[in-house]
Amino acid sequence: MGKKQIIFLFILAIIVGILLAIVIFRFSIIDKEEIEMFVTVGDHYGMDVSTDKLTFGMMPPSGGGFRVMNLTNVRNSKMIVNIIKEGDIARFVSFENYSFKIKSRESREVKANIAIPENASYGNYSGKLTFYFRLY
């Protein structure tokens, strides 16, 4: 077997492996939950204590804060949770862990941190969080 054929087979194996990993991840998801996120960048702090969305109220550039969500695994099996953030607010929001395990019937606090950059423009920023749940 020539060197070009070996390289071709190696690249083909990598591509097949990546596609297989995507398919396994995609089809192993048994549930997902989406939550809207909002923040207003303005000239002062303002609170929004809504519980049906992840809202941070109003905060000035260089401001920050956090919100805590409670996540409960109601299934009879261990789960892996993956967090994906989207939208123009996503660059401001961070989590300690974007992927973690949760036992059956276990509750866990998930802390969403927000940090508004000093150069952020005033206005409304939104997006969504998606929690993907897979069997472990």
C-alpha positions in Angstrom: 0.0 0.0 0.0 1.4 3.4 -1.0 2.0 6.4 1.2 -0.9 8.3 -0.5 -3.3 5.5 0.1 -2.4 5.3 3.8 -2.8 9.1 4.2 -6.2 8.9 2.4 -7.4 6.0 4.7 -6.2 7.9 7.8 -8.1 11.1 6.8 -11.2 9.0 5.9 -11.1 7.2 9.3 -10.9 10.6 11.0 -13.9 11.9 9.1 -15.9 8.8 9.7 -15.0 9.0 13.4 -16.2 12.6 13.7 -19.4 11.9 11.9 -20.0 8.9 14.1 -19.4 10.9 17.2 -21.9 13.6 16.0 -24.6 10.9 15.3 -24.1 9.2 18.7 -24.3 12.5 20.5 -27.3 13.7 18.5 -29.3 10.5 19.0 -28.3 9.9 22.6 -30.1 13.0 23.7 -33.3 12.0 25.5 -34.5 15.4 26.5 -33.7 19.1 26.1 -34.9 22.3 27.8 -34.6 25.8 26.4 -34.6 28.9 28.5 -34.6 32.4 27.2 -31.9 34.9 28.5 -32.1 38.7 28.7 -30.1 41.6 29.9 -30.3 45.3 29.3 -27.1 47.3 29.3 -27.8 50.8 30.7 -26.6 53.5 33.0 -27.5 51.8 36.3 -28.4 48.5 38.0 -32.0 47.2 37.9 -33.4 43.9 39.1 -35.6 41.4 37.3 -36.6 38.4 39.4 -38.5 36.6 36.7 -38.5 32.8 37.2 -39.7 31.6 33.8 -36.6 33.1 32.0 -33.0 33.8 32.8 -33.1 37.5 33.2 -30.3 39.7 34.6 -32.3 43.0 34.6 -30.2 46.1 33.8 -26.5 46.6 34.4 -23.9 49.1 33.3 -20.8 48.4 31.2 -18.2 46.7 33.5 -21.1 45.4 35.6 -21.8 41.8 36.5 -23.8 39.4 38.6 -25.2 35.9 38.6 -28.5 33.9 38.7 -28.9 30.4 40.1 -31.1 27.8 38.6 -32.1 24.5 40.2 -31.9 21.4 38.0 -33.4 18.1 39.1 -33.0 14.8 37.4 -36.5 13.2 37.7 -35.4 10.0 35.9 -34.3 6.7 37.4 -30.9 6.8 35.7 -27.8 9.0 35.8 -27.7 11.8 33.2 -25.1 13.9 31.5 -26.1 17.5 31.1 -24.6 19.7 28.4 -25.2 23.5 28.3 -25.2 25.4 25.1 -25.7 29.2 25.0 -26.7 31.2 21.9 -27.5 34.8 20.9 -25.9 38.2 21.5 -26.0 37.7 25.3 -24.0 34.5 25.1 -20.6 36.3 25.1 -21.5 37.9 28.5 -22.7 34.7 30.2 -20.5 31.9 31.6 -20.8 28.7 33.6 -18.4 26.9 35.9 -19.2 23.7 34.0 -20.8 23.3 30.6 -21.0 19.6 31.0 -21.6 17.6 34.2 -23.2 14.4 35.5 -26.3 14.3 37.7 -27.5 11.3 39.6 -31.0 9.9 39.6 -33.4 12.1 41.7 -30.5 14.5 42.4 -30.9 18.3 42.4 -28.1 20.6 41.5 -27.7 24.3 41.4 -26.4 25.8 38.2 -24.9 29.3 38.5 -25.1 31.5 35.4 -22.5 34.4 35.7 -22.8 37.5 33.6 -20.0 40.1 33.0 -20.7 43.1 30.9 -17.6 44.3 29.1 -16.5 47.9 29.6 -17.0 48.6 25.9 -20.6 47.2 25.6 -23.1 49.4 24.0 -26.3 50.3 25.7 -29.3 48.2 24.6 -31.1 44.9 25.1 -29.3 41.6 24.6 -31.0 38.3 24.4 -30.4 34.6 23.6 -31.2 31.2 24.9 -29.7 28.4 27.0 -30.3 24.9 25.9 -29.8 22.0 28.4 -29.3 18.7 26.7 -29.9 15.6 28.8 -28.2 12.2 27.9 -28.2 8.9 29.6 -25.0 8.2 31.5 
